């Protein structure tokens, strides 16, 4: 063993072997039930990806950043995701263990990097679930307005004001309901998700078909609008990092806007990687996980591009721009805006119901993914080990409750700012490390059985890394500053708690590891 390899295998660079990761899945106290099929994984992927992105993000990106070329932004983001998906598929088929990018990084780059990835995934999944729950509550208020005939733009029925405290009971209701489903069982969650996903896919197809009747060729010109210096909130530290480094005045429209749009709509694709977190609960992960990843990614890419083309064909992109109200607040356009402009208000009601269904499954699968990440980190001792204890139903009940409580508190009592870019930067960073991990593991463990192999290694992984780094560069300077602060907090937590309680660290120091008693498992 070389000096470099020895250094990587000890201290904060210690790696957890693939064999050890697989052995941990047989521990009776932390064993997950394998009952998911390929179709279940595709449903999970489509369920989490088709949500806020298609109903709100498409219109905002077209109006503020890319214009009619928003469809190209989606294609660029999809290509980056596809390259990263190839790397995820190889890892998931080689190491079918809960934890996704966290587990993969532990096997290649070591414990510290694995912790950082796990911390990033909290940003993607838990924080994202809280923010989307707030959006779900807004759509619930709109639907209640249709049912009980009140103006939802003036009355917020889903928020109670108790003294100086605002309680969003709509978001709380959603989180509690989904937490119950996830605790009962992953298979049941998949069945519920399948029904709701079917509804929202039908709504998306309805939008595409109906919208075609209102498309006007003139709205596609200019396809890439000329750059506008500054723009609505896209100058200074709110412009893309690439635009700032290249000396641009802003990232509204033009080439900078097109690229910034790709980095923003990347948020719409986040979720396919969650399929990899369920590998340990899949009947045949070597076959089903790659198919689940590529199946869901293919379906949503076609739907996203089709919706974006119809949207910008129905109305001028200028009518989709964010407007600033006299009180300083902003009004963001949605998919329903295009139909309202064309006098098809009844379609907006159908879209609202579809958005409500869409956001339901987004929150469900985000919580599912975060629970599996928490479960994997707890099983390794980087978080309290008691969270890794499974119930008799084979679900990580304690981790589910812990994650649900945190998401519920954030969604119920705090205002959720727009977190799309914050979520994006963490996810793209994880994609970079997973792609690099394929190259590392091919060299360090060529003997491992790989049911799926990325073609043309190292070319494809390198392209995936470059594509993700490119998208990261086109995120705003403010997003990068927030990301750095988030990383600093994560580093402090690692050295304050996780490093001392790591099971790999205890084995390294020769300390005894007490097994979790099976009899103490929850019902």
SEMIFI-122367 format. One line per 4 residues: number of its first residue (from 0); their letters; for each residue x, y, z of C-alpha. Coordinates in Angstrom, 1 decimal. Example, Ala and Ser with C-alpha at 12.3 -4.5 7.8 and 13.67 -1.06 7.14 Angstrom:
2
0 = as = 12.3,-4.5,7.8; 13.7,-1.1,7.1 .
//
This chain:
523
0 = xxxx = 0.0,0.0,0.0; 1.4,3.4,-1.0; 1.8,6.3,1.4; -1.0,8.1,-0.3 .
4 = xxxx = -3.4,5.1,0.0; -2.4,4.7,3.7; -3.2,8.3,4.4; -6.6,8.0,2.7 .
8 = xxxx = -7.5,5.0,4.7; -6.9,6.5,8.1; -8.2,9.6,10.0; -10.7,11.7,8.2 .
12 = xxxx = -9.7,10.1,4.9; -10.6,6.5,6.0; -12.7,4.7,3.4; -15.5,2.2,4.1 .
16 = xxxx = -15.0,-0.8,1.8; -17.8,-2.0,-0.5; -17.7,-5.3,1.4; -18.3,-3.6,4.7 .
20 = xxxx = -21.1,-1.5,3.3; -22.8,-4.6,2.0; -22.2,-6.5,5.3; -23.9,-3.7,7.2 .
24 = xxxx = -27.1,-4.2,5.3; -27.5,-7.7,7.0; -27.5,-6.3,10.5; -31.0,-7.4,11.8 .
28 = xxxx = -31.5,-4.1,13.7; -31.0,-1.9,10.7; -32.1,-4.2,7.8; -34.4,-2.6,5.2 .
32 = xxxx = -37.1,-4.7,3.4; -36.5,-5.4,-0.3; -39.8,-5.0,-2.1; -39.4,-2.4,-4.8 .
36 = xxxx = -39.4,-3.1,-8.5; -38.1,-1.2,-11.6; -41.6,0.3,-12.1; -41.6,1.5,-8.5 .
40 = xxxx = -38.3,3.3,-9.0; -39.5,4.9,-12.2; -42.6,6.2,-10.4; -40.4,7.6,-7.6 .
44 = xxxx = -38.2,9.4,-10.1; -41.0,10.9,-12.1; -42.9,11.7,-8.9; -40.2,13.9,-7.5 .
48 = xxxx = -39.0,15.5,-10.7; -42.3,16.6,-12.1; -43.4,19.2,-9.6; -42.6,22.9,-8.9 .
52 = xxxx = -40.3,23.0,-11.8; -42.8,22.4,-14.5; -45.6,24.5,-13.0; -43.7,27.6,-11.9 .
56 = xxxx = -40.0,27.5,-12.8; -40.5,27.2,-16.5; -42.4,30.4,-16.8; -40.1,32.4,-14.5 .
60 = xxxx = -37.0,31.3,-16.3; -38.4,32.2,-19.7; -39.6,35.6,-18.5; -36.5,36.6,-16.5 .
64 = xxxx = -33.5,34.8,-18.1; -33.8,32.9,-21.3; -36.8,33.9,-23.3; -38.1,31.4,-25.9 .
68 = xxxx = -34.7,29.6,-25.6; -35.7,28.2,-22.2; -36.3,24.9,-24.0; -32.5,24.8,-24.9 .
72 = xxxx = -31.8,25.5,-21.2; -33.8,22.4,-20.3; -31.8,20.4,-22.9; -28.5,21.6,-21.5 .
76 = xxxx = -29.5,20.7,-18.0; -30.8,17.3,-19.1; -27.5,16.5,-20.8; -25.6,17.3,-17.6 .
80 = xxxx = -28.1,15.1,-15.6; -27.8,12.2,-18.1; -24.0,12.2,-17.9; -24.2,12.2,-14.1 .
84 = xxxx = -26.9,9.5,-14.2; -24.6,7.1,-16.0; -22.2,7.4,-13.1; -25.0,7.0,-10.5 .
88 = xxxx = -26.2,3.9,-12.3; -22.7,2.2,-12.1; -22.3,3.0,-8.5; -25.8,2.0,-7.5 .
92 = xxxx = -25.5,-1.3,-9.3; -22.1,-1.9,-7.7; -22.9,-0.8,-4.2; -26.7,-1.3,-3.8 .
96 = xxxx = -26.8,0.3,-0.3; -28.9,3.1,1.1; -27.3,6.5,1.0; -26.7,7.2,-2.7 .
100 = xxxx = -23.9,9.8,-3.2; -23.0,9.7,0.5; -22.3,5.9,0.5; -20.5,6.1,-2.9 .
104 = xxxx = -18.2,8.9,-1.6; -17.4,6.9,1.6; -16.1,4.0,-0.6; -13.9,6.2,-2.8 .
108 = xxxx = -12.9,9.6,-1.2; -13.2,8.8,2.5; -15.2,9.7,5.5; -14.8,13.5,5.5 .
112 = xxxx = -15.9,13.9,1.9; -18.8,11.5,2.5; -19.9,13.7,5.4; -19.7,16.8,3.3 .
116 = xxxx = -21.9,15.1,0.6; -24.4,14.0,3.2; -24.5,17.6,4.5; -25.1,18.8,0.9 .
120 = xxxx = -27.9,16.3,0.5; -29.6,17.7,3.6; -29.6,21.0,1.7; -31.1,19.4,-1.3 .
124 = xxxx = -33.7,17.2,0.3; -34.7,18.4,3.8; -34.6,22.1,3.0; -36.1,21.5,-0.4 .
128 = xxxx = -39.0,19.5,1.1; -39.8,22.3,3.5; -39.8,24.9,0.8; -42.0,22.8,-1.5 .
132 = xxxx = -44.4,22.1,1.4; -44.9,25.9,1.6; -45.6,25.9,-2.1; -48.1,23.0,-1.7 .
136 = xxxx = -49.9,25.0,1.0; -50.2,28.0,-1.4; -51.8,25.8,-4.1; -54.1,24.2,-1.5 .
140 = xxxx = -55.3,27.7,-0.6; -56.0,28.3,-4.3; -58.0,25.0,-4.7; -59.9,25.8,-1.5 .
144 = xxxx = -60.8,29.1,-3.0; -62.4,27.3,-6.0; -64.3,25.0,-3.7; -65.6,27.5,-1.2 .
148 = xxxx = -65.8,30.5,-3.5; -63.4,33.0,-2.0; -60.7,35.1,-3.5; -57.5,33.1,-2.8 .
152 = xxxx = -55.3,36.1,-3.8; -56.8,38.1,-0.9; -57.5,35.4,1.7; -55.0,32.8,3.0 .
156 = xxxx = -57.1,30.1,4.6; -54.1,27.7,5.1; -52.3,30.0,7.6; -53.5,30.7,11.1 .
160 = xxxx = -52.2,33.8,13.0; -51.8,33.1,16.7; -50.6,36.3,18.3; -47.4,37.1,16.5 .
164 = xxxx = -46.9,33.6,15.3; -48.0,32.4,11.8; -48.9,28.7,11.6; -49.1,27.2,8.2 .
168 = xxxx = -51.4,24.3,8.9; -51.6,23.3,5.2; -47.8,22.5,5.1; -48.0,20.8,8.5 .
172 = xxxx = -50.9,18.6,7.3; -49.0,17.5,4.2; -45.8,16.6,6.1; -47.6,14.7,8.9 .
176 = xxxx = -49.6,12.7,6.3; -46.6,11.8,4.2; -44.5,10.9,7.3; -47.2,8.5,8.3 .
180 = xxxx = -47.2,6.8,4.8; -43.4,6.6,4.8; -43.3,5.1,8.3; -45.9,2.4,7.4 .
184 = xxxx = -43.9,1.2,4.4; -42.0,2.2,1.3; -44.2,0.0,-0.9; -47.4,1.7,0.2 .
188 = xxxx = -45.7,5.1,-0.4; -44.9,3.9,-4.0; -48.5,2.9,-4.6; -49.9,6.3,-3.4 .
192 = xxxx = -47.2,8.1,-5.4; -48.1,6.1,-8.5; -51.8,7.3,-8.3; -50.9,10.9,-7.7 .
196 = xxxx = -48.1,10.9,-10.3; -50.6,9.5,-12.9; -52.9,12.5,-12.2; -50.2,15.1,-12.6 .
200 = xxxx = -48.7,13.5,-15.8; -52.2,13.6,-17.3; -52.5,17.3,-16.3; -49.1,18.0,-18.0 .
204 = xxxx = -50.2,16.2,-21.2; -53.5,18.2,-21.1; -51.4,21.4,-20.9; -49.3,20.4,-23.9 .
208 = xxxx = -52.3,19.4,-26.1; -54.5,22.4,-25.2; -51.7,24.8,-25.4; -50.8,23.8,-29.0 .
212 = xxxx = -54.1,25.4,-30.1; -52.9,28.8,-28.9; -49.3,28.7,-30.1; -48.2,31.7,-32.3 .
216 = xxxx = -45.0,31.4,-34.4; -44.3,35.1,-33.8; -43.7,34.4,-30.1; -40.6,32.4,-30.8 .
220 = xxxx = -38.8,35.4,-32.2; -36.2,36.4,-31.2; -35.4,32.8,-29.9; -32.5,34.1,-27.9 .
224 = xxxx = -33.4,37.7,-26.9; -30.6,40.2,-26.8; -28.8,40.6,-23.5; -30.3,43.2,-21.1 .
228 = xxxx = -27.7,44.7,-18.6; -28.8,44.3,-15.0; -32.3,42.9,-15.4; -34.7,42.2,-12.6 .
232 = xxxx = -32.5,41.0,-9.8; -29.8,39.6,-12.0; -26.9,42.0,-11.6; -24.2,42.5,-9.0 .
236 = xxxx = -24.0,39.5,-6.6; -27.3,38.2,-8.0; -25.9,37.7,-11.5; -24.2,34.4,-12.4 .
240 = xxxx = -20.6,33.9,-11.3; -19.6,33.2,-14.9; -21.2,36.5,-16.0; -19.3,38.3,-13.3 .
244 = xxxx = -16.0,36.6,-14.1; -16.5,37.3,-17.8; -17.1,41.0,-17.2; -20.8,40.9,-18.1 .
248 = xxxx = -23.3,43.5,-16.8; -25.8,40.8,-15.9; -27.3,37.5,-16.7; -30.7,38.5,-18.2 .
252 = xxxx = -31.2,37.1,-21.7; -28.5,36.7,-24.3; -26.0,33.9,-24.0; -25.4,34.5,-20.3 .
256 = xxxx = -29.2,34.3,-19.7; -29.5,31.1,-21.6; -26.7,29.5,-19.6; -28.0,30.9,-16.3 .
260 = xxxx = -31.4,29.5,-17.2; -29.9,26.1,-17.6; -28.4,26.3,-14.1; -31.7,27.4,-12.7 .
264 = xxxx = -34.0,24.8,-14.5; -31.5,22.1,-13.3; -33.6,22.4,-10.1; -36.5,20.9,-12.1 .
268 = xxxx = -34.5,17.7,-12.7; -33.3,17.2,-9.1; -34.7,13.9,-7.8; -33.5,11.2,-10.2 .
272 = xxxx = -30.6,10.6,-7.9; -33.1,9.8,-5.1; -33.8,6.6,-7.0; -30.3,5.5,-6.0 .
276 = xxxx = -31.1,6.0,-2.3; -33.6,3.2,-2.5; -31.2,0.6,-3.9; -31.1,-1.3,-0.6 .
280 = xxxx = -34.9,-1.7,-0.7; -35.0,-3.0,-4.3; -35.6,-6.6,-5.2; -33.0,-6.6,-8.0 .
284 = xxxx = -31.0,-3.4,-7.6; -28.3,-4.3,-10.2; -30.9,-4.3,-12.9; -33.7,-2.1,-11.6 .
288 = xxxx = -31.8,1.0,-10.3; -30.1,1.9,-13.7; -33.5,1.3,-15.4; -35.3,3.4,-12.9 .
292 = xxxx = -32.8,6.3,-13.2; -32.8,6.4,-17.0; -36.5,5.7,-17.4; -37.6,8.5,-15.1 .
296 = xxxx = -35.0,11.0,-16.6; -36.1,10.2,-20.2; -39.8,10.7,-19.4; -39.5,14.0,-17.6 .
300 = xxxx = -37.0,15.5,-20.2; -39.5,14.9,-23.0; -42.3,16.5,-20.9; -40.3,19.5,-19.8 .
304 = xxxx = -39.1,20.4,-23.3; -42.6,20.0,-24.7; -44.2,22.2,-22.0; -41.5,24.9,-22.4 .
308 = xxxx = -42.0,25.0,-26.2; -45.8,25.3,-25.8; -45.5,27.9,-23.0; -43.3,30.4,-24.9 .
312 = xxxx = -45.4,29.8,-28.1; -48.6,30.7,-26.3; -47.5,34.2,-25.0; -44.6,36.5,-25.5 .
316 = xxxx = -41.8,35.8,-23.0; -42.1,39.4,-21.9; -45.5,38.6,-20.4; -43.9,36.0,-18.2 .
320 = xxxx = -41.4,38.4,-16.6; -41.4,38.9,-12.9; -43.1,42.2,-12.0; -42.4,44.3,-8.9 .
324 = xxxx = -45.4,45.6,-7.0; -45.6,49.1,-5.4; -45.0,47.6,-1.9; -41.7,46.1,-3.1 .
328 = xxxx = -42.9,42.5,-3.4; -42.6,40.6,-6.6; -45.2,38.8,-8.7; -43.9,35.7,-10.4 .
332 = xxxx = -45.7,34.2,-13.4; -46.6,30.5,-13.6; -47.8,28.0,-16.2; -51.4,29.1,-15.6 .
336 = xxxx = -50.4,32.7,-16.7; -50.2,31.7,-20.3; -53.7,30.3,-20.3; -55.1,33.4,-18.5 .
340 = xxxx = -53.5,35.7,-21.1; -55.3,33.7,-23.8; -58.6,33.9,-21.9; -58.7,30.2,-20.9 .
344 = xxxx = -59.2,30.7,-17.2; -60.9,27.4,-16.6; -57.6,25.7,-17.6; -55.8,27.5,-14.8 .
348 = xxxx = -58.0,25.7,-12.3; -57.1,22.3,-13.7; -53.4,23.3,-13.6; -53.8,24.3,-10.0 .
352 = xxxx = -55.1,20.9,-9.1; -52.3,19.3,-11.1; -49.8,21.4,-9.3; -51.2,20.4,-5.9 .
356 = xxxx = -50.9,16.7,-6.9; -47.4,17.3,-8.3; -46.0,19.0,-5.2; -47.5,16.2,-3.0 .
360 = xxxx = -45.3,13.5,-4.5; -42.3,15.9,-4.7; -42.3,16.4,-1.0; -43.0,12.7,-0.4 .
364 = xxxx = -40.0,11.5,-2.4; -37.7,14.2,-1.1; -38.5,13.1,2.5; -38.0,9.5,1.5 .
368 = xxxx = -34.5,10.3,0.1; -33.5,12.4,3.1; -34.6,9.7,5.5; -32.4,7.1,3.6 .
372 = xxxx = -29.5,9.5,3.8; -30.0,10.1,7.5; -30.4,6.3,8.0; -27.1,5.6,6.2 .
376 = xxxx = -25.2,8.3,8.1; -26.6,7.1,11.4; -25.7,3.5,10.7; -22.1,4.6,10.2 .
380 = xxxx = -22.2,6.6,13.5; -21.8,10.0,11.9; -25.2,10.8,13.2; -26.8,9.2,16.4 .
384 = xxxx = -26.9,5.5,15.8; -30.4,5.1,17.3; -31.8,6.8,14.2; -30.7,3.8,12.1 .
388 = xxxx = -32.9,1.4,14.0; -35.7,-0.1,11.8; -39.2,-1.2,12.7; -40.7,-4.6,12.2 .
392 = xxxx = -42.1,-3.3,8.9; -38.5,-2.9,7.8; -38.6,0.9,7.6; -36.3,3.4,9.4 .
396 = xxxx = -39.1,4.7,11.6; -36.9,6.8,13.9; -35.1,8.5,11.1; -38.4,9.1,9.4 .
400 = xxxx = -39.8,10.8,12.5; -36.7,12.9,13.0; -36.6,14.2,9.5; -40.4,14.8,9.4 .
404 = xxxx = -40.2,16.8,12.6; -37.5,19.1,11.2; -39.3,19.5,7.9; -42.6,20.2,9.6 .
408 = xxxx = -41.1,22.8,11.9; -39.4,24.6,9.0; -42.5,24.4,6.8; -45.0,25.3,9.5 .
412 = xxxx = -43.4,28.3,11.3; -40.8,29.8,8.9; -41.2,31.7,5.7; -39.6,29.7,2.9 .
416 = xxxx = -37.5,31.8,0.6; -36.8,30.7,-2.9; -34.2,28.0,-2.4; -33.8,26.6,-5.9 .
420 = xxxx = -30.3,27.8,-6.5; -29.1,26.8,-3.0; -30.4,23.3,-3.6; -28.8,23.3,-7.0 .
424 = xxxx = -25.3,24.1,-5.9; -25.2,21.3,-3.3; -26.6,18.8,-5.7; -24.2,19.7,-8.5 .
428 = xxxx = -21.3,19.3,-6.1; -22.5,15.8,-5.2; -22.8,15.0,-8.9; -19.2,16.1,-9.4 .
432 = xxxx = -17.9,13.8,-6.7; -20.0,10.8,-7.8; -18.7,11.2,-11.4; -15.1,11.4,-10.1 .
436 = xxxx = -15.7,8.4,-7.8; -16.4,6.2,-10.8; -12.9,6.9,-12.1; -11.4,6.3,-8.7 .
440 = xxxx = -13.2,3.1,-8.0; -12.4,1.7,-11.4; -8.7,2.1,-10.6; -8.8,1.0,-6.9 .
444 = xxxx = -11.3,-1.8,-7.2; -11.3,-3.2,-10.7; -12.3,-6.6,-9.3; -15.8,-5.5,-8.2 .
448 = xxxx = -18.7,-6.9,-10.1; -20.5,-4.1,-12.0; -23.9,-4.9,-13.4; -23.9,-1.6,-15.2 .
452 = xxxx = -20.7,0.0,-16.5; -20.3,3.6,-17.7; -19.0,3.5,-21.3; -15.9,5.3,-22.3 .
456 = xxxx = -14.4,5.8,-18.9; -12.8,8.2,-18.1; -14.3,10.4,-20.9; -18.0,10.2,-19.8 .
460 = xxxx = -17.2,10.9,-16.1; -14.9,13.8,-17.0; -17.6,15.3,-19.3; -20.1,14.9,-16.4 .
464 = xxxx = -17.8,16.7,-14.1; -17.2,19.5,-16.6; -20.9,19.9,-17.3; -21.8,20.1,-13.6 .
468 = xxxx = -19.0,22.6,-12.9; -20.1,24.7,-15.8; -23.7,24.8,-14.4; -22.3,25.7,-11.0 .
472 = xxxx = -20.4,28.6,-12.5; -23.6,30.0,-13.9; -25.3,30.1,-10.5; -25.4,33.5,-8.7 .
476 = xxxx = -22.5,34.9,-6.6; -24.9,35.2,-3.7; -25.7,31.4,-3.9; -22.0,30.6,-3.8 .
480 = xxxx = -21.5,32.8,-0.7; -24.4,31.1,1.1; -23.1,27.7,0.0; -19.7,28.4,1.6 .
484 = xxxx = -21.4,29.4,4.9; -23.4,26.1,4.8; -20.1,24.1,4.2; -18.4,25.8,7.1 .
488 = xxxx = -21.2,24.8,9.4; -21.0,21.2,8.2; -17.2,21.1,8.8; -17.7,22.3,12.4 .
492 = xxxx = -20.3,19.6,13.0; -18.1,16.9,11.6; -15.2,17.7,13.9; -17.4,18.4,16.9 .
496 = xxxx = -19.4,15.2,16.8; -19.2,12.9,13.7; -15.4,12.2,13.7; -15.5,11.0,17.4 .
500 = xxxx = -18.6,8.8,17.0; -17.8,7.3,13.6; -17.9,3.4,13.6; -15.0,3.3,11.2 .
504 = xxxx = -13.0,5.5,13.6; -13.9,3.3,16.5; -12.7,0.2,14.6; -9.5,2.1,13.7 .
508 = xxxx = -8.9,2.9,17.3; -9.8,-0.7,18.4; -12.8,0.4,20.4; -15.7,-2.0,21.1 .
512 = xxxx = -18.9,-1.3,19.1; -22.1,-2.2,20.9; -24.7,-3.7,18.6; -28.2,-2.3,18.6 .
516 = xxxx = -30.6,-4.8,20.3; -33.1,-6.3,17.9; -35.8,-6.6,20.6; -35.9,-2.9,21.1 .
520 = xxx = -37.1,-2.2,17.6; -40.3,-0.3,17.2; -43.4,-2.1,16.1 .
//
